[in-house]
Amino acid sequence: MTEYKINPFDKFNHDWALVTAGNKDYFNSMTISWGSMGTLWNKSIVTIYIRPDRYTFSFLKENDTFTVSFYDDNYKKELLMFGRNSGRDMDKVKESGFTPLILEDGITYQEAKETLVLKKIYMEQMNKELFPEDALKIYEGNAPAHYIIIGEVVNKVEK
């Protein structure tokens, strides 16, 4: 496994990322800023958090693999578009100008500077009753709690 030289506290929150799931004929991507990297069950893992009302969630639920890709700062406009819009309503790939790159176990984009290919090993919805009080502000109204999705790193693609 390749050694990672990253700041894990900035990788998602400040750098952002795209999560992509599906197959070469039918896939969707969305921007994520909640995530972590580490070791669990003696595996290198990435954990992401996705609400079940997001279009990409169904792709993550139905597929065993997904990718998390990272981009240079000059792609913030495109990443913002991937996060603010739903694939239900528009062709985000066409709108972004990104070029899909079909991998053996997932999909990423040629514009990505780094992509982690992940095998889903755990997925469960978070329990709002266990949240700290300040976290509940994120879920005002009837907003559903995020799902925790843990993927084992099975490949890394760099430019």
N, C-alpha and C positions, 0 to 999 in steps of 0.2 A: 504494500500500500504506500502511496506517495505521502511524504510528510507535508502537512499543511502549515503555511506561514501566514497566518491571518490574525486580525484582532477580533476575537469572537464576540466582543461586546458591541462592535460597530458594524459587523458584516451584514446583519439584517436591518437593524434600526436606522442606520445612516446610509449604508450603501444600497439597500433594497435588493430585491431579487425577484425573479419570476419563477413560479411553480408551474409546471406543465405536465399534464397527464392525458392519456388517451393512446390512440394508435395513429399510424401515418395518414389514415383517411379521415379520422375524426378525433380531434384533440382540442384542448383549450388551455389557455395560460392566464394567470393573474399575478399581479404584483403582491408581494408579501413583505411585511416589515417585522413580523413576529416570528422568531425562530431561534434555534440554538444548535450548537454542535458539541459533540462530546463522545463519551464511551458508555455503552450500556450493554450488559450481557456479553462482555468481551468483544463487542463490535463497534466499529466507528459508525456513528449515527448522526443524522440530522433530524431535528424535531421541528415541525411547523404547526401552525394553529390556523384553522380555517372554519368559518361559520358555515353551517349546513345550508343556508339559503343562498350561498354563492354558487354560480353556475359550475365553476371548476370543481366544487365538492363532489358532484356526481361522477366526474371523471376519476377523481381520486378514490372514491368508494369502489368503483367498478374495475379498477386496474391494479395489478400487483406491483407495478413500477411507476415511478415518476421522476422528474428532474427538477433540480433547483439550480438556476443559472444566475450569474452575476455579471454586471456590466459596468463600463466606464461611466463617469459622471456625465459625459456628453449625451447619454441616452435617457436622462431623467424625464424629459418630455414624453418619450415613448412609454417609459415605465409608468408614469402618471396616468397615461391614457389606458394602459392595460389594467390599472387598478380602479379607475373611476367608471369604467364601462363594462357592460356584461356581454359575453359572447352570445348570449341569447338574442341580443338586439343588434349586434354589428359584427362584422368581420374584423376583429382586432389585428390580426396578422396583416391583412391588406392595408388597414389604416395606419399601422405602425411603420410599414415599409420593411419590417424584419423578414429575414429569409429563413424558413424552417430548415433544420438540419436533422434528418432522420438517423438516429443511432440504433444500434442493435437492440437496446432495451429501453428506449425512450426517445423523446423529441426535445430538441433545444433550438437555438437560433445561431446562425453564423456570426451574429454581432456579439454574442456572449464572450466575455474574456475567460470565464471559467464555468463549467457545468459539472454538477455532481449527479450521477445516476444513482437512484435509490430504489431498493426493494422494500416495499411496505412490510413492516414487522409488527406494528401495533397501531390501533386506531380506536379512540373512544372519546365520547363527548365529556367535556368538563362539567362539573357539578357546581352550579352557581351558589348553592347553599354553603359551600366550603370556601368561597372567595373572601378575601379581605374586603372590608367595607368600601374602600376607595376604588377597588376594581369594579364594583357593581355599577358605578357611574357610566362605564362603557356600555352597559347593557340596559340602559333606560328603556322603559316601555316593555315590550315583549320580545326584544332582540334575543335570539337564541344564543346559547353559550357556544363557544368555539369547540371544535374537535381537536384533539391532540393526535397528530399523525407522525409516527416515528418511522424513518426509513434507514436501512443499513446502506452505507456507501458501497456500491459494487463497481463503480467506475468513476473516473475523473477525466474530464476533457478540458484541455487548455488550448488557447490560441498559440 
